[in-house]
C-alpha cells in the first residue's frame, strides 16, 4: 500500500464544543480509495474534505448500492486518543458488503489508514465531557450506467465529525412510537446490514413519530407484526422482572457493537441478560403487572438512550416513572468509562493511538 497524503491549505476553524450537535461539522481531511473490477481496491489517499465528482448516472443514485459504518474516537483524561472495538465495525462493514455485493475491504489496511487520518486530525477530537469524534466509513457504487446489476467501480471513504449528544436532551428518557403499519425489514432481506436503504425505508415512520412528539420508532417484525425488533437507530433492551432482554439476531435487525458490548458487560456486572424473541404483548403485560422495570436503546451515536414512554396508537405507557433506571445508568457509566479511558479496560476493547 502506498498511501498518498495531500494536506489542505485552508484549515477550518474548530466549532464551539458546547454546541456541536451531531453530524453538523466535518474535519479538514478525508480518506478515499477506489475499486475497479480486475484491479481491486487502489489509490488510497488522504485529501482535503470536499465535494465528489460524480456522474448523474452513478449507480448508487439510482439503485442504492451503499453501505456505511459508525464508530468514535475518544479523548482520554491523559490527552491521548483511543478507539472502541474498531475491528468489530470493520468486520461488520464486510458483512454488509457481502449482502450488497460490494467488494470486501482489507480491514487491517483500512484500520492503518484510519489511524493515519486520525493522527492528521488529532486536534479535531474534542476535549469536553460527553463529546467525541464520529467516524463514518462508507462505500458507494460509482458506475455511470443505468442498469440493475452489480457495479464494477466503487468509492470507499472515511469522513470525520466532532459530535456532542445524539439527542439534544442528552440522557433524558425519550418517547418511542411503536410502529404498527409499516415494517423495516424481514428475514432474508438486508435488515442485518448497515445499508443506506434500511434508513431510507424508515423515514416515513420516523416522520410520523416526530409528529407524535416521539424521538424514535420501535419496529415490530415484518411477518406477524408482534415481535419487537429494533428502534430506528438503536437496538432495544427491556428489563422485566429482573431479567435484561433484547431481541435475538435472526437476520432482520442490526447486530449492534454497543448491543454486543452491553450484553457482555451486563454478565460481568451481575445482570441476567438474554437474547430471545419478545413480543409487544409481553412488554405491555409486564407494564400492566408492574414487572417492566426499564427500557433503553443502545447504539454508537447515543450509547445508552433510556426510554421513558412507549406510545401505541392513542395510548401512552410510562416506564419507571419516566426516569433513567439503575441498570441503564450503571451500564452507561461502565461503558462510557471504558470508552473515554476513565475506567480500566478489563475487556481489552480499546485501542490507544
C-alpha positions in Angstrom: 0.0 0.0 0.0 1.2 3.5 -0.9 -0.9 6.0 1.0 -0.9 9.4 -0.7 -1.4 12.4 1.6 -2.5 15.8 0.4 -2.9 18.4 3.2 -5.3 21.3 3.0 -4.0 24.9 2.6 -7.2 26.2 4.2 -7.8 24.6 7.6 -11.2 25.3 9.1 -11.9 27.0 12.5 -12.9 24.4 15.1 -16.5 24.6 16.2 -17.7 25.5 19.7 -17.6 22.2 21.6 -20.6 23.3 23.7 -22.8 23.4 20.6 -21.6 20.5 18.4 -24.8 18.6 18.0 -24.4 15.5 15.8 -23.0 15.3 12.3 -23.0 19.0 11.6 -19.3 19.7 11.3 -16.6 17.9 9.4 -12.8 17.9 9.7 -10.3 19.2 7.2 -9.4 15.8 5.6 -11.0 12.6 4.4 -9.8 9.2 3.3 -10.7 7.8 -0.2 -9.8 4.7 -2.2 -11.3 3.3 -5.4 -12.3 -0.1 -6.6 -12.0 -1.2 -10.2 -13.1 -4.7 -11.3 -9.9 -6.6 -12.2 -7.7 -4.3 -10.2 -9.3 -4.3 -6.8 -9.1 -1.5 -4.2 -6.4 1.0 -5.1 -5.3 4.7 -5.0 -5.5 5.0 -1.2 -5.3 8.7 -0.3 -6.0 11.3 2.4 -7.1 14.5 0.8 -8.9 17.8 1.9 -12.6 17.3 2.7 -14.7 18.4 -0.2 -17.3 17.6 -2.9 -17.1 14.5 -5.0 -17.1 14.4 -8.8 -19.9 12.0 -9.6 -21.9 11.3 -12.8 -25.7 11.9 -12.6 -25.9 8.3 -13.8 -23.8 6.9 -10.9 -25.5 3.7 -9.9 -25.7 4.5 -6.2 -28.0 7.4 -7.0 -30.5 5.0 -8.8 -30.2 1.6 -7.3 -28.9 2.3 -3.7 -25.8 0.1 -3.6 -24.4 1.9 -0.5 -23.3 0.8 3.0 -21.7 2.5 5.9 -20.4 2.2 9.5 -20.2 4.4 12.6 -17.6 4.4 15.3 -16.0 7.0 17.5 -12.6 8.3 18.6 -12.5 9.4 22.3 -10.2 11.9 24.2 -8.8 10.2 27.3 -8.1 12.1 30.5 -4.3 11.9 29.7 -5.0 13.7 26.4 -4.4 10.6 24.2 -7.0 9.4 21.7 -8.5 5.9 21.7 -10.9 3.8 19.6 -13.5 1.4 20.9 -13.7 -2.0 19.3 -12.8 -0.7 15.8 -12.3 -4.1 14.2 -15.8 -5.1 15.1 -17.1 -2.2 12.9 -14.8 -3.0 10.0 -15.7 -6.7 10.2 -19.4 -5.8 10.2 -18.7 -3.5 7.2 -17.6 -6.5 5.3 -20.7 -8.5 6.3 -22.8 -5.6 4.9 -20.6 -5.5 1.8 -21.3 -9.2 1.2 -25.1 -8.7 1.3 -25.0 -5.8 -1.2 -22.4 -7.4 -3.5 -19.8 -4.7 -2.7 -16.2 -5.9 -2.7 -14.7 -6.5 0.8 -12.1 -4.2 2.2 -8.8 -5.3 3.8 -9.7 -4.4 7.3 -6.1 -4.2 8.6 -5.1 -1.9 5.8 -8.2 0.3 6.3 -7.5 0.4 10.0 -4.0 1.6 9.3 -5.3 4.3 7.0 -7.8 5.4 9.6 -5.2 5.7 12.3 -3.1 7.9 9.9 -6.2 10.1 9.2 -6.8 10.4 12.9 -3.2 11.3 13.5 -3.6 14.2 11.0 -6.9 15.3 12.5 -6.0 14.8 16.2 -6.8 18.4 17.1 -10.4 17.7 16.0 -11.1 15.2 18.7 -12.9 17.4 21.2 -12.0 17.6 24.9 -15.3 18.5 26.5 -17.2 15.9 28.6 -19.5 13.7 26.5 -18.0 14.8 23.2 -16.1 12.6 20.7 -15.1 12.4 17.0 -17.6 10.4 15.0 -16.0 8.2 12.3 -18.1 7.4 9.2 -16.7 4.8 6.7 -18.9 4.2 3.7 -18.8 2.7 0.2 -20.9 3.5 -2.8 -21.3 2.2 -6.4 -19.9 4.6 -9.0 -20.6 3.1 -12.4 -22.2 5.7 -14.7 -24.7 3.2 -16.0 -28.4 2.8 -15.8 -28.8 -0.9 -15.4 -29.7 -3.1 -12.4 -26.6 -5.2 -11.9 -23.6 -5.3 -9.6 -21.3 -2.3 -10.1 -17.7 -2.6 -11.3 -16.4 0.6 -9.6 -16.8 1.9 -6.1 -15.6 4.6 -3.8 -14.7 3.8 -0.2 -14.4 6.8 2.1 -14.0 7.8 5.7 -15.2 11.2 6.9 -14.9 12.6 10.5 -17.2 14.8 12.5 -16.8 16.2 16.1 -20.0 15.5 17.9 -21.9 16.0 21.2 -25.0 14.2 22.3 -27.1 12.4 19.6 -30.2 13.6 21.3 -30.4 17.3 22.4 -32.0 16.2 25.7 -28.9 14.0 26.5 -29.7 11.2 28.8 -33.3 12.4 29.5 -35.6 9.4 28.8 -37.3 9.7 25.3 -40.7 8.8 24.0 -40.8 6.0 21.5 -43.7 5.3 19.0 -44.5 1.6 18.4 -45.0 1.3 14.6 -47.9 -0.9 13.6 -48.4 -0.1 9.9 -45.0 -0.1 8.2 -42.2 -2.6 8.6 -38.4 -2.1 8.3 -37.1 -5.5 7.2 -37.9 -9.2 7.1 -35.7 -12.3 7.4 -33.9 -12.9 4.1 -33.7 -9.2 3.4 -30.9 -6.8 4.3 -32.1 -5.8 7.8 -28.8 -7.1 9.4 -26.7 -4.9 7.0 -25.8 -1.3 7.7 -27.2 -0.3 4.4 -28.4 3.1 3.3 -31.7 1.6 2.1 -32.6 0.4 5.6 -32.6 4.0 6.8 -34.5 5.4 3.8 -37.3 2.9 4.4 -37.6 4.0 8.0 -38.1 7.7 7.2 -41.9 7.6 6.8 -42.4 6.1 10.3 -39.8 8.4 11.8 -41.7 11.4 10.3 -44.9 10.0 12.0 -43.1 9.6 15.3 -41.9 13.2 15.3 -45.5 14.3 14.6 -46.5 12.4 17.8 -43.7 14.1 19.8 -41.6 10.9 19.8 -37.8 10.7 19.3 -37.8 7.3 17.6 -39.8 4.4 16.2 -40.0 0.9 17.7 -40.2 -1.6 14.8 -42.2 -4.9 15.0 -41.4 -7.9 12.9 -42.5 -7.9 9.3 -44.5 -11.1 9.3 -46.6 -11.4 12.4 -46.3 -7.7 13.4 -46.0 -8.6 17.1 -42.4 -9.4 17.9 -40.1 -6.5 18.7 -37.1 -5.9 16.5 -35.2 -2.6 17.0 -35.5 1.2 17.3 -34.8 3.4 14.3 -31.1 4.0 15.0 -30.6 1.7 18.0 -31.1 -1.8 19.4 -33.5 -2.1 22.3 -33.4 -3.7 25.8 -36.2 -4.4 28.3 -35.7 -5.2 32.0 -38.6 -7.4 33.0 -38.8 -8.9 36.5 -35.0 -8.6 37.0 -34.0 -10.0 33.6 -32.5 -7.9 30.8 -33.9 -9.0 27.4 -33.0 -7.9 23.9 -34.4 -9.3 20.7 -32.3 -12.2 19.2 -30.4 -11.6 16.0 -32.4 -13.5 13.3 -31.3 -11.7 10.2 -33.7 -8.7 10.2 -32.1 -6.4 12.7 -28.6 -4.9 13.0 -26.1 -6.6 15.2 -25.0 -3.5 17.1 -21.5 -3.2 18.5 -22.9 -1.4 21.5 -25.6 -4.0 21.9 -22.9 -6.7 21.9 -20.9 -4.8 24.4 -23.9 -4.2 26.7 -24.6 -7.9 26.7 -21.0 -8.8 27.6 -20.8 -6.1 30.3 -24.1 -7.0 31.8 -23.0 -10.5 32.6 -19.8 -9.2 34.1 -21.8 -6.8 36.2 -24.1 -9.4 37.6 -27.2 -8.7 35.4 -29.1 -11.7 34.0 -29.0 -10.8 30.3 -30.6 -12.9 27.5 -31.3 -12.7 23.7 -34.7 -14.0 22.7 -37.9 -13.2 20.9 -40.0 -10.8 22.8 -43.5 -9.6 21.8 -45.1 -6.2 22.3 -47.9 -8.0 24.1 -45.3 -9.4 26.6 -44.0 -5.9 27.2 -47.5 -4.5 27.7 -48.4 -7.3 30.1 -45.2 -6.7 32.1 -46.2 -3.0 32.3 -49.7 -4.0 33.5 -48.4 -6.3 36.2 -45.6 -3.9 37.3 -42.7 -6.1 36.3 -41.5 -3.8 33.4 -38.6 -2.1 35.2 -36.6 -0.4 32.4 -36.4 0.1 28.7 -33.4 1.5 26.9 -31.8 1.7 23.5 -28.2 1.1 22.6 -26.1 2.4 19.7 -22.8 4.1 18.8 -24.3 7.5 18.4 -26.3 7.7 21.7 -24.6 4.9 23.6 -27.5 4.3 26.0 -30.8 6.0 25.5 -33.4 5.5 28.3 -37.0 5.2 27.2 -39.5 6.9 29.4 -42.7 6.4 27.4 -44.0 3.9 24.8 -46.7 5.3 22.5 -49.1 2.8 20.9 -51.9 4.3 18.9 -53.7 6.7 21.2 -52.3 5.1 24.4 -49.1 6.0 26.2 -47.3 3.8 28.7 -45.0 5.4 31.2 -41.9 3.4 32.2 -40.1 3.6 35.5 -41.7 6.9 36.4 -40.2 8.3 33.2 -36.7 8.3 34.6 -33.5 6.5 33.7 -33.3 3.2 35.5 -30.4 1.9 37.7 -29.5 -0.9 35.2 -29.2 1.5 32.3 -27.4 4.1 34.4 -24.8 1.5 35.7 -24.1 0.1 32.3 -23.8 3.6 30.8 -21.3 4.7 33.4 -19.3 1.5 32.9 -19.3 1.5 29.1 -18.6 5.2 28.7 -15.9 5.0 31.4 -14.1 2.4 29.3 -14.7 4.3 26.0 -13.2 7.6 27.4 -10.4 5.9 29.2 -11.6 6.8 32.7 -12.0 3.2 33.8 -9.7 0.2 33.3 -10.5 -1.7 30.2 -10.7 -5.2 31.5 -12.4 -6.4 28.3 -9.4 -5.4 26.0 -11.8 -3.4 23.8 -9.9 -0.1 23.4 -7.1 0.8 21.0 -4.9 3.8 22.2 -3.4 5.7 19.3 
